[in-house]
Amino acid sequence: MRRRDLTPDERFARSARFWARAYPRRWREVHGDELLAVQQDVARAAAHAAGTPAPDRLSTEEVRSLLRAGWGLRWREHPPLWRWVLYRFFDVRLPPKFWWWVADDIHGALYPWREAFAGPVMLAVIWSVPSALVRLGLVEPGYRSVLEEDPWFVLALFVAGLLAGFAFRGVRVRHGWRRHVMEGNMPVPPRKAPATDA
């Protein structure tokens, strides 16, 4: 439905829910309606006090506040870089402190592609190491990596990763859910594995 066909309250709710995406999906599923109700009450009270109509969107200050709080929560729940690298590139389970983050990650729409690109990115890093050592003078000159010899090969590798993420998205999500959620005994509420067959 087009925005101009909505009532002011519906436009406000759409605006609030859009900016609330700064919070993790799991948090929004539990607290999203409550957050929206509070925002509507505050906006109506401020408009009534100012003698103006109720707003049809969040104020700039409210948007900034939502972004700070939502991304702050995401940052606090995110594993440190070294743990994230082990999880993403080597399929290592994270400790309990980060289990909720893992569940959100696997439920994310881009999870299959994040997993599919892990391999090509790792190969690109490995292939780049000898060239970097040559430039730093730590090994004898003369080595040229595949990245320098044939950059089109790297592009083909990443395209293959993109296609693999699409073709095997269901397999990747089911594997991640089984390994990191079910076998990891994560404290998630009863919930179906992410739908991926569509």
DASUL-V365486 format. One record per backbone hydrogen bond with DSSP energy under -0.5 kcal/mol. CO is the residue of the C=O (numbers start at 1). NH is the residue of the N-H. E is the energy in kcal/mol with one decimal. If there is no record, write none. Layout:
CO_NH_E ; CO_NH_E
This chain:
2_5_-1.3 ; 3_6_-1.6 ; 7_11_-2.6 ; 8_12_-2.4 ; 9_13_-2.4 ; 10_14_-2.4 ; 11_15_-2.4 ; 12_16_-2.9 ; 13_17_-2.6 ; 14_18_-2.0 ; 15_19_-2.1 ; 16_20_-1.7 ; 18_21_-1.3 ; 19_22_-1.5 ; 20_23_-2.2 ; 24_28_-2.1 ; 25_29_-2.6 ; 26_30_-1.3 ; 27_31_-3.1 ; 28_32_-2.5 ; 31_35_-2.7 ; 32_36_-2.3 ; 33_37_-2.3 ; 34_38_-2.2 ; 35_39_-2.4 ; 36_40_-2.5 ; 37_41_-2.3 ; 38_42_-2.6 ; 39_43_-2.4 ; 40_44_-2.5 ; 41_45_-2.4 ; 42_46_-2.3 ; 43_47_-2.3 ; 44_48_-2.7 ; 45_49_-2.4 ; 46_50_-1.7 ; 47_51_-0.8 ; 47_52_-2.6 ; 48_51_-0.6 ; 59_63_-2.3 ; 60_64_-2.4 ; 61_65_-2.3 ; 62_66_-2.6 ; 63_67_-2.6 ; 64_68_-2.5 ; 65_69_-2.5 ; 66_70_-3.2 ; 67_71_-2.3 ; 68_72_-1.7 ; 69_73_-2.1 ; 70_74_-2.1 ; 71_75_-2.4 ; 72_76_-2.3 ; 73_77_-1.9 ; 74_78_-1.3 ; 80_84_-2.7 ; 81_85_-2.6 ; 82_86_-1.8 ; 83_87_-2.3 ; 84_88_-3.2 ; 85_89_-2.6 ; 85_90_-0.6 ; 86_90_-1.3 ; 86_92_-1.9 ; 87_91_-0.9 ; 95_98_-2.1 ; 96_99_-1.7 ; 98_102_-2.0 ; 99_103_-2.3 ; 100_104_-2.3 ; 101_105_-2.5 ; 102_106_-2.6 ; 103_107_-1.8 ; 104_108_-0.8 ; 105_108_-0.8 ; 108_111_-1.3 ; 110_114_-2.3 ; 111_115_-2.4 ; 112_116_-2.3 ; 113_117_-2.2 ; 114_118_-0.6 ; 115_118_-0.7 ; 115_119_-0.6 ; 116_120_-0.7 ; 117_121_-2.3 ; 118_122_-2.2 ; 119_123_-2.5 ; 120_124_-2.4 ; 121_125_-2.3 ; 122_126_-2.5 ; 123_127_-2.9 ; 124_128_-1.3 ; 125_129_-1.1 ; 126_129_-0.6 ; 126_130_-0.6 ; 127_131_-0.6 ; 128_132_-2.3 ; 129_133_-2.4 ; 130_134_-2.1 ; 131_135_-2.3 ; 132_136_-1.8 ; 133_138_-2.4 ; 133_139_-0.9 ; 134_137_-1.3 ; 145_148_-0.9 ; 145_149_-2.4 ; 146_150_-2.6 ; 150_153_-1.5 ; 150_154_-0.8 ; 151_155_-1.8 ; 152_156_-2.5 ; 153_157_-2.0 ; 154_158_-2.1 ; 155_159_-2.3 ; 156_160_-2.4 ; 157_161_-1.9 ; 158_162_-2.1 ; 159_163_-2.5 ; 160_164_-2.6 ; 161_165_-2.3 ; 162_166_-1.4 ; 163_167_-3.0 ; 164_168_-2.6 ; 166_169_-0.9 ; 168_172_-2.4 ; 169_173_-2.3 ; 170_174_-2.4 ; 171_175_-2.4 ; 172_176_-2.6 ; 173_177_-2.8 ; 174_178_-2.5 ; 175_179_-2.9 ; 176_180_-2.6 ; 176_181_-0.5 ; 177_181_-1.6 ; 177_182_-2.3 ; 178_183_-3.2 ; 181_186_-2.3 ; 182_185_-1.1 ; 186_188_-2.2
